[in-house]
């Protein structure tokens, strides 16, 4: 019987698992295929159909091939000649542009090279035009997706060099880490090392008041392109102050003019910032020779995206400190890609400009196709950029250019079909602490405009500490006096609605109603007697008030608010004076005796009260001094009161 029961349970378990459907977590896949002739291999991807987005340009794939020997290619179907025999692991990262789905996942594929039949081998291309140091990515980051970063370095010295390579990531200005380093692949013997370049990162002056992730405009150097630096300690200190994480590699025996590539796979975290107009960065530091402090620094800027759209607008003003940005520049960048079947000769970018920016401070930081500014007052006959500044827009027009289309015949490199304009501006002298939204209409020749996402600028809340002092009026209490001092905390210089919390320490004093009690009787001698008892109570207390309210600035000078409040007497003292007077006499009462007693009662943390309040201020409502009036309605009889105060917010 037991064996029969055991068999039944076993069969039931098998049937249950057989009927359970395993969820396929990978819904789209791209496969690597290739044709091989000796050491010459032609690669081709097998990709799933693209899913068009309504109203968007035609979707397409872009590729980053990792050949397994240190080379890479961005061509759709590259051909590669391997130099040596061996087994090579080929990887492919596929990016779906203007596609309504996730990027196709791929699996690495082994390529076995057993014969060397083709001697037309080419070394890794020189990056001398990049000053020997380059960082690129296969796509912009999307939360919870993988991306590949390629760091290329070249020995531009005339001797064999042993050096170092740093890649910093996860900026400290963001609350959570944006990237997780999944893997890195080296092909020239580079090795990972650990070093304590800074004794204690916490000891650094890390104010975190950064205008952008790409630069600390208050304190640190700007890295627009690859720069040559000599103070390695200062550069490492700057990078450690700005970034949480770093990958450090050492390399040996780099021959003169030799170029090498290192491949990093990053996975963006679920906690990654979701702001699709924000710019995040990684920073690379290349030390060509470990015996010297000369080094090169370069930043990789990336815009957060929700889909891989080549036409995009971004800003580095996502997390700005309002106290410190008045004289700082905010950078904007608009990217575009010609997805047509032919070249674009004219590209017009109509970009919104928020009112808070001073257009007189406008300047162009960079562009591609790179060309001079068009001459004013005449029709250009050469390639140039025309810039027209209007009240609400800046119109950029690339004239007489040649930007290939992605569908154009013989165009294999998709990057050649992309362009950008980068510009910056300062703020006006008087501007409010409000978020801005701007976007760009991109017009290729006479085609319909392509509308980008919104580029958003945001300010950190900041903290404003205020000092407050005043007087409370209790209309229902006799002979009351109440003085107070306190402190407030609120966001710095908020524009309209904002919260405010306070702590107030009040010294209160009031007298209760004097009570008189008369008693008539007869003494032992039969004489009439009057006993008069007069009781006076004086109340003193130290009262803490903790209001929390929502305020609204009507303009720069008047603000209103409403909220709730709690009160408690942290120290309370009741002085009770009792005076007993005795009067005797048959015809006329004469004072014959007086007795006085005093009783003091002390308590702490008593008389807890709650209530609501309404508030009005006049003066400098956002920052600075102002006067205020408040009415507090306590949920206890006789304790409603008016409050008059002065406040100064810093």
N, C-alpha and C positions, 0 to 999 in steps of 0.2 A: 504493500500500500504506500509506504514511504517512497519507494523508487518510482511508483506511478505518479505520485504527487510532484516529485522533483522533476520528472520529465515534462509534466504539464506546465510547470512554472518556467522551465527552460524554453520550451516551444513558444509560450506566450510572450516571453521577453524578446525572442527573435522576431516574432511577428510585429511586436510593437515598434522595434527599431526599424524594421523593414518598411513600415508605413509612415515613419517620421521623415518629413521632407527636410533636407539640409539646405539651409538658406545660402544661396550663392552671393557672397559679398562682393565679387568682382563681376560686374554686369557688362563691362566692355573690355576687350583685350586687343592689343596689337601684337602681331607675331613678327619675328625677324626671319626673313628668308634670304638666301644668297646663292649665287653661282660662283664656282671656284675653278680657277685654272692655275694650278701650281700655287704660287704665293700671291696671285692676283685675285681679289675677291670683290664681286659686285653685290652690294647689299640692296635689299628692297623690303619695305615694310608692308605688312598686310593689316590694314586698319579697318575698323567698323565704319558703317555709314555715318556721316555727319548729320546732326539734327539742327536744322536752321532755326534761328530766332526771328520771330515776326518783326519786320521793320528794320532788321539789322543787315549789314552787308553779307555777301556770300561767305559761308563758313569755310575754313581751311585748316589744314594741319601744318604745324612746324615741328622740326625734328632736331634732336641733338644726339648724334651717334658717338659712342665711346668705343674705339676700335680694340682696346685691350692691350695696346702697346704704347700708350701715351698720346696717341693722335686722337683727334675728334673731327667731326664734320657736321655742318648744319644743312647739308643737301638732303633732298628727299630720298635719292637713290645714289649714294656715294660709291665710288670705286676706290679700293685701297690696296696698295702693294706692301706686303709685309717684308721686312728686311731679313729676319732670321726664322729658322724653323722653330716650331713649338706649338703649344696649345694656347689660344688666346680667347679670353672671355669678352664677347661683344655685348654692349648694353645700348638700349635705346630709350630716350625720354621723348614722349610725344605730347605736344601741346595742342589743344583744340581751340582754335580762334573762332569767335562768334558762333559757338556751338552750345546747344542747350543740354549738355550732359557733362559727365565727369571725364577727365582725361583718360584715354585707354591705358590700362596697365600692361606692362611687358615683362617678360622673363629673359634673363641673360641667356646667350647662346654661345656654345663653344665652337671655335673655328680651329681646325688642325692644319698646320702648315708643315708638310712633309718634304716638299721639293721647292727649290728656288729656281723658277723658270723665267721670272721677269726681274731684270736688274734696274728697272726704271723707278727705283725707290727714292722718295723725297723726304728729307728731314722735316721735323716740325717747323712750320713757317716762322720766320723772324717776327718779333714784336718790338724791334728797335724803334719803330714810329710811336710806340706807346711808352718810350723811355725804359723799355725792358721789363715792364711790369703791367699785367692786365688782369682784371677780374670781370667775368661775365656770368650770366645766368641763362638758363633755358626758358624761364618764364617768370612772371611776377608772382608773388606769393598769394595763395588762397588758403584760408584756414583749413587745417586737417588734410592737406595734400602735400605730396613730395615735390621738391624742386632740386635741380642740380646747379651747383656753382663751380665754375672752372677758374682756377688761379694759375696763370701762366707767368713764368719768370725766365729771363734770358741773361746770360753772363755777357755783359758788354765790356768786360775787361779783356786785356790781352794776355791773361794768364789763367791757369786752372784755379778755380775758386771753391771754397767751402763756406757755405752761408747758412742763413736761417730764414724761415718763413712763418709769419704770424697771420692768423685770420681771427679777428674779433667779431663777435656777434651777440645779440640780445642786449639792446640798449637799456640803460638803467632808467631812462625817462619814462618807460612804459611800466605799468604796474606788474604785468606778467611777462614771462618769457615768450617770445614770438617763434623761436626756432629750437628744434632739437636735432643735434648732429647725429644722424643715423649711421653714417659710414663715410670713410674717405679712402681713396685709391691712389697709390703712387706707383710710378713706373721707372724711377731712376734711383731707387735705393733710399728715398727720403724716409726718415724715421721720426716717430713722435717722441717728444721730450717734454718733461715737466720742469718748470723753473719758477722760482719765487722772485719775480722781477721787482715787486713792490712789497716792502716789509708788511704793511697793513693797509689794505685798501680803505678800511674804515677811517684811517687817520687822514685821508686826503680831504681837501676842501671841495667836497661834492655838494654844491648848492642845488643841483638838479634844475637850475633855471636856464633851460636850454630853449632857444627859439626853434630849433629843429633837431632831428636826429642826426643829420649829416654834418652839423657843425655846432660848436658852442660859441656863439657870437660874442659872449661876454669875456671869455677867458682863453679859449683855445684857438689854434690856427685853423684856417680854412683850407680844405683840400678839394680843389675843383677838379684837377687832373692829377696825374702822377707827379709828385713833387720830390725833390732830392733834399734830404735833411741831414744834419750832422750831429744833433743832440739826441742820441737814441734813448737815453734815460727819460728825457722830457716827452718824447713821442709815446713811449710805452706808458708813462704815467698818465698822459692825456687819454690814451685808449683805455686803460684800466679804469679810469674815472668815468668814462662814458659807457663802457660795456661790462656785462656780467661775465661773459665766457670768452675763452680764447683757445684756439688750436695752434700748437707750436710744432713745427717740423724743422729738422736739420738736414742739410744735404751736403754731399761731398763730390769732389771731382767734376765740377761743371766746367766743360771746356769753353774756350773763347767762342762767342757767338752761338753757343748751344742754347736752345729753347726747350723748356720742360713744362709739362702740364700736370696739375694735381686736381683730382675730381672729388668734390664733397657732395654728399647727398644729405639734404636737410628735410625734415618733416615739420611743417608748421603745426603749432600746438592748438588744441581746442580753445585755449584761453587767449589766442592771438587777438590783437586789436582788430576790430571789425570795421573800423573807419575806412571806407573805400577811397577817401581822398588823402589819407595819411601817407607819409613817406617814411620808410624804415631803411636802415643802412647796415652794412657790414664794412669793416675796415681791415685792409691788408697792409702789413709792413714787411718789406722785403729787404733783408740784410745780405748784400752780395758776398761779403767777406766777414766771417765771425771775428776776425782779428781787429776789425775797425768798426767805428760807430757810424760810418756813412750808411744811409738807408733810404728807401723809397716808400712813400705812403700814398695809398689810394683808397677811395671810398666807392662802394657799390651802392647806388641808390635804387630803391625798389618801391613801387606804389602798391598798396594793398588793393586787391581786386576781388570781385565775386565771380567773374568770368574772364577768360583771356581775350580781351578786346584790345586790338592794337591802337585804336583811336580812343584816347583817354586824356583826362586832365587831372593834375594832382597839385598839391600844395604842401609846403613844409611847415605851414602854420597851424598844425592840428592841436598842439599843446603849448600855448604861449602864456607866459607870465605877464599879466596886464600891467604890473608895476614897471616892467623893464623893457617894454617893446616899443616905446615911443620913437626911439631913434634907430631901431633895428629894421633890417630889410626882410620882407617876406618874399620867398621865391615861389613862382608858379611855373609849371611845365605842361605843355600840351604836346602829346605824341600823336602821330598820324601814320597811316599806311595806305598806299595806293593798291587797292585790290582789283584794279581794272585789267583789261586785256591789252592795254597800251600804256605808254608813258604819260605822266601828267606834266604839263608845261606851266600850269598856273595853279597855285593852291592858296585859297583865301581862308583865313581863320578869324572868325568874329567872336571875340572873347568878352564876357561880361566883366565889369570892373565894379566892385562894391564901393559905396560912397565913402567909406571910412579911409580909403587909400588916397594918398596925394599923388595925382598923376604927374605932377611936375618932377617927382623923384623917380619916374619910370626909367629903367635902363635894361637893355638886352644883355643877358648873361651868356647866351650861346644859341646855336641853331644848326640844323642840318636839313637840307643841303646848305653848306656854308657859303655865304655870298655877302657882298658889301651892301650897305644901305643905299636905297635908290636915291638918285639926285632929285632935289625938289624942283618943281616947275617944268620938268621936261619928261618926255616919254622915254623910258630906258630901252636900250637896244642890247644890253648884256644882262646876265643873271644878277638879280638884286632883290632885296627885301624892302618892301614899302610898308611903312607904319603910319596909321592914322589914329590919333587919339580923339575920341568923342566923349560926350558927357557920361554915357553909361557903358561904353565899349572901347576896346582897342582892337583895331582891325589890322591884322598882319597879312600881307600878300606876297608870296613868293612868285616872282615874275621871271619868265624866260629861263625856266629850269628844266631839268630832265630827271624825273623820278620814275623809275620803272614800275610796272604793275606786276602783281603776283601771278596773274594769268598770262603775262606776256611771254611770247615764244623766246626760248633760250635763257630765260631768267631762272637761275638755279638757287641763288642766294637770296632768301627772303629778307634778310636784313637790309639789302640794298634798296628795298621798296619802302623803307621806313624813314621818317623824318621827325623833327621836333623843333619847338621854339621854347626857350627858357628865358624868363624875365623876372625882375624884382621891383618892388616898390616899398616906400615907407608909409607910415600912417599919417593922417592929417594931424594938425595941431590939436584939434578938439574932436574926439571920437568916442563913442560909447562902447561899453563892454558887451557887444552883441556878436553872435555867430554870423558868418557870411556864407553865401552860396553863389558860386559862379560856374558857368560852363561855357563850352566853345562849340560853335557851328563850323564844321570843316567842309569846305566845298572844293572838290577836285575839278578843275576846268569848269564845265557848265553842267556838271552832274547835280543831283539833288543833295542838299546838305546832310551831313552826318552829325548828329548831336551827341556830345560826350556826356559822361557822368558829371555830377556836381563836385567841384572842388570846394571843400569846406574849411574855413578857419574857425578855430575854437580857442577860448581862453580857459586856463585853469581857474577854478573858483577863487583861489587865494584866500587869505585870512585877514580880516580887519579887526583889530582890537580897539575897543572904545572905553573911555573913562566917562563916568556919569555921576552927577551929584544933583540934589534937589530937596524938595520939601513936600510932605504929604499932608493933605487937609482931610480931617475926619469930621464931617459936619454934624454927626450925631453924638459926638463925644465932647464933654465939657473940658475946657482948659487943656486941650491936647496940643502937643508939639511933637513933630516927627521929622528929623533930619536924616538924610541917607547919603551914602556913597556907594558906588558899584562899578562893575565892569561889564562890557558886552563883547560878544563875538559874533561875527557875521562874515559872509563872503566879501572880498574886497571890491568896493565900488561897483556893485551890481547895478544893472541898467533899470529894470522894472521890478519884477517880483524877486524876493529873496527871503531867507529865513534869518532870524536873529534870536539868540539866547542871551540871558542876562543873569547876573548874580548881584543882589542888592543887600547891603547891610544897613538896616535902619535903627536909629535910636529913638524910641517912642516913650512918651509920657502923657498920661491923662488922669484926671480925677473923676471918681464916680460921684453920683449925686449925694450931697450931705444929708444924712438922715437924723431927725430929732425925735426922741421918744419921751413923753411926759407921763409920770406916774404919781398919783395923789394917794396919800394915806395919812394915818395919825400915829404920832410917836407914843412912847410909853407914858408921857405926861399929859396926853390928850391934846397936844398941839398939832394943828394941821401942818402937813409937810408935802413938798413937791420935789420929786427926784427927776431931773432932766438929764437924759443921755444923748450926747451928740457924737455921731460916728462919721469920720472922714477917712476915705480910702484913696491912696495914691498908688497908681499902677505905673511901673517902669518895666521896659523889656528891650532886649536886643532881638530884632526880628530879621530873619533872612527871607528874602523874596526871590523866587526863581521863576521869572516869566519866560515863556517860549512863544514867539509870535511870527506871523507871516506879514511882511511889509511890502509896500508898493510905492515906488517913487513916481509921483505924478510928473515931475520934471526935476531939474537940477536943484530946486530949492524947497519943494514941498513933498512930504511923504506921509503916508497913512499906514496903519497897521492894526491887527487884531490877533488875539491869542488867548492862551490860558496861563494861569499863575497859581503857584502854591506858596503858602506862608507858614512859617513855624517860628515860635518864640524859642530861640536857643537858650536865652537866659530871661527869667521872669521874676520880678520882685513886687510883692504887694505890701505896702505899708499901711496898716490900719491904726489910726489914732482914735481913742475913745475917751471922751471927757464926761465925767459924772458930776453934776452940780446938785447940791441939796439946799432947798429953800424952806424956811420955817416961819410961822407966825399966824396969829389968829386973825388980825385985821389986815396986816401987810406982810407979804412974804419977803424974808430977808435971807440973802445967801449966807449960809453957815458953814458949808464945807465944799471942797472941790477935789476931785480925784482924777488923775490922768493916767492912761495906760497906752502902751504902744506894742503892736504885734507885727512882726515881719515874717512873711512867708516867701520862700525862694523855691523856684522850680526850674527845670531845664528841659528843653525839647518838649514843649506842651503847646496846646492850642493850635493844632494843625488845621489850616483852612485852605480852601481852593476857591477859584473864581475865574472870571473872564475879564478881559481888558480891551479897551479901544484907545488908539494912540494917534497923535498928530504931531509932526515935527515941521519946523520952518527954519531955514538957514541953508547950509550946504548938506543936502540930504544924502549924497552918496559918500562923501569923504570930507572931513574937517568938522568945524563947530556948527552946532545948531541948537535951538531951543525946542522943548517939547512939552506937550500936555497930555495927560492920560487919565482915564476914568476906569477904576477897578471895581467890579461888582463881585463881592465875596458871597459865597453861598452860606453866609451866616449873618444874622441881623446886626445892624449897627456898625458894620465894618466895611461898608462901601466908602471909597475915598477918592479924592482928586490928587493928582500928582503933577507938580511943575518941576521941570528939570532942565539942566544943560548937559550936552553930550558932545564929546569930541572923538571922532573916529580917525584912526591912524591907518 
